[in-house]
Each structure stands twice: as C-alpha cells, then as structure tokens.
Amino acid sequence: MQKKRKSVEILSEIEIRKCKKSCARFIRKWVYIEDKDKAGSDSGIAIKFTLWPLQLVALAAILAYRLLVLLKARQLGVTWLVLAYAVWR
C-alpha cells in the first residue's frame, strides 16, 4: 500500500510541474465551467473547459503581454478563459 501511495504522490508532483509550466494544460485537465444551456435552469452544470483554437490564440496573447485590451462579444468563452488564467497565475 505504501508503494502505491508513493507512486501516486510522484505522479501528482509531475502533474503539478507540468501544469505550472503550461496554462493550457492546466485548463484542459483541471478547469470546469458552468454551462447553463445544458442544464436548462439558472444553476447550470459543471463541464470540462474545452479550449477552442481561437481561445488558444487569446491565451497566448494573455501570456505574452502584461496589459491587454480585448474587444469581445458574448458567448466566446473569454471571461472563463481569463478567470482560468487568474487561477493558474
């Protein structure tokens, strides 16, 4: 039992290091967002945050520049993206 626990701790350490290096990995593996459309109610349900290709472009810009101005519309996932970045940071 001790050996299995040790291997889980090592895997956890490896995953933590990988997520510290890559915000996109952190988002893909660990971030869940609320989807009110799928639930059909005000509360919503938690679904895994699947990054769209243009969200990856936006994430690269967020990572590259200290200050960034975004012109955005609704339903693009930019708010969730920025919130996930803030948690990662």
C-alpha positions in Angstrom: 0.0 0.0 0.0 2.8 2.4 0.8 4.5 1.9 -2.6 1.2 2.7 -4.4 0.7 5.8 -2.3 4.3 6.9 -3.1 3.7 6.4 -6.9 0.5 8.5 -6.7 2.4 11.3 -4.9 5.1 11.2 -7.6 2.5 11.4 -10.4 0.8 14.2 -8.6 4.2 16.1 -8.4 4.8 15.5 -12.1 1.3 16.8 -13.0 1.8 19.9 -10.8 5.0 20.7 -12.5 3.5 20.3 -16.0 0.6 22.5 -15.1 2.8 25.1 -13.6 4.6 25.3 -17.0 1.5 25.3 -19.2 -1.6 27.3 -18.5 -3.3 25.5 -21.4 -2.6 22.1 -19.8 -3.9 23.3 -16.5 -7.1 24.5 -18.2 -7.6 21.3 -20.3 -7.0 19.0 -17.3 -8.5 20.8 -14.3 -10.8 23.6 -15.2 -14.6 23.1 -15.2 -17.0 25.8 -16.2 -20.7 26.3 -15.7 -23.0 25.6 -18.7 -26.5 27.0 -18.1 -27.7 26.0 -21.5 -27.2 22.3 -21.0 -28.8 22.3 -17.6 -31.9 24.2 -18.7 -32.0 26.1 -15.4 -30.4 29.0 -13.7 -28.0 26.9 -11.7 -26.2 25.3 -14.7 -23.9 22.2 -14.6 -20.2 21.9 -14.5 -18.5 20.8 -17.7 -14.8 20.5 -18.6 -13.5 23.6 -20.3 -12.6 22.6 -23.8 -10.4 25.3 -25.4 -11.3 26.4 -28.9 -8.4 27.2 -31.3 -9.1 31.0 -31.1 -9.1 30.7 -27.3 -5.6 29.3 -27.5 -4.6 32.3 -29.6 -6.2 34.6 -27.0 -4.4 32.7 -24.2 -1.1 33.1 -26.0 -1.7 36.9 -26.1 -2.6 36.9 -22.4 0.6 35.1 -21.5 2.7 37.3 -23.8 1.6 40.7 -22.7 1.3 42.2 -19.2 -1.5 44.6 -20.3 -4.0 43.6 -22.9 -7.2 45.2 -24.3 -9.8 42.7 -25.7 -12.8 43.6 -27.7 -15.2 40.8 -27.1 -18.7 39.6 -27.6 -20.8 37.3 -25.5 -20.6 33.6 -25.7 -16.9 33.4 -26.7 -15.6 32.0 -23.5 -13.2 34.9 -22.9 -14.4 35.5 -19.4 -14.0 31.9 -18.4 -10.6 31.9 -20.1 -9.4 34.9 -18.2 -10.7 33.5 -14.9 -8.9 30.2 -15.5 -5.7 32.1 -16.3 -6.1 34.1 -13.0 -6.5 30.8 -11.1 -3.4 29.4 -12.8 -1.4 32.5 -12.3 
